[in-house]
């Protein structure tokens, strides 16, 4: 068995995955930065960077859809209340 040194893990990739759950746009941006750094420096952590990108982008889309949906629902409720129609 030989002891071959391994490339260090990219700390930005780890931060990307953590921030993807806490603040998705930041996690997405960090994931993109980490993937570029990993490509240039041959560090480990590509999977973490990709996971940060996927989770960050998915949660950004989910939050955006929920926000637009809540605005539409609110507009429908206000319109129904102003029309004077019975429930």
C-alpha positions in Angstrom: 0.0 0.0 0.0 1.4 3.3 -1.0 0.7 6.7 0.6 -0.2 8.9 -2.3 -1.1 12.5 -1.3 -4.6 13.5 -2.4 -5.5 16.9 -3.6 -7.1 19.1 -0.9 -10.9 19.5 -0.8 -12.1 22.9 -2.0 -13.6 24.7 1.0 -15.8 26.9 -1.3 -17.5 23.8 -2.5 -18.4 22.8 1.1 -19.7 26.3 1.7 -21.7 26.2 -1.5 -23.7 23.2 -0.3 -24.3 24.7 3.1 -25.4 28.0 1.8 -27.6 26.4 -0.9 -29.9 25.4 1.9 -29.6 28.6 3.9 -29.5 31.3 1.3 -30.0 29.6 -2.1 -28.7 32.4 -4.4 -25.4 32.6 -2.5 -25.1 28.8 -2.5 -25.7 28.8 -6.3 -23.0 31.5 -6.8 -20.5 29.8 -4.6 -21.1 26.5 -6.3 -20.3 28.0 -9.7 -17.2 29.7 -8.3 -16.1 26.4 -6.6 -16.7 24.4 -9.8 -14.5 26.8 -11.7 -11.7 26.7 -9.0 -11.8 22.9 -9.0 -11.6 22.7 -12.7 -8.5 25.0 -12.7 -6.7 23.6 -9.7 -7.6 19.9 -9.8 -8.9 20.0 -6.2 -11.4 17.6 -4.8 -15.0 18.6 -4.1 -16.6 18.6 -7.5 -19.6 16.7 -6.3 -20.1 19.2 -3.5 -19.9 22.1 -5.9 -22.4 20.5 -8.3 -24.8 19.7 -5.4 -24.6 23.3 -4.3 -25.5 24.5 -7.8 -28.4 22.0 -8.2 -29.8 22.6 -4.7 -29.3 26.4 -4.9 -30.9 26.7 -8.4 -33.8 24.3 -7.4 -34.6 26.3 -4.2 -34.4 29.6 -6.1 -36.9 28.4 -8.6 -39.1 26.9 -5.9 -39.1 30.1 -3.8 -39.8 32.2 -6.9 -42.8 30.1 -7.9 -44.1 30.1 -4.3 -43.8 33.9 -4.2 -45.5 34.5 -7.5 -48.2 32.0 -6.5 -48.8 33.8 -3.3 -49.1 37.1 -5.1 -51.7 35.7 -7.5 -53.6 34.1 -4.7 -53.7 37.3 -2.8 -54.8 39.2 -5.8 -57.6 36.7 -6.4 -58.7 37.0 -2.7 -58.8 40.8 -2.9 -60.7 40.7 -6.2 -63.3 38.3 -4.7 -63.7 40.5 -1.6 -64.1 43.7 -3.6 -66.7 42.1 -6.0 -69.2 41.6 -3.2 -70.0 38.1 -4.3 -71.3 35.8 -1.6 -68.9 33.1 -0.5 
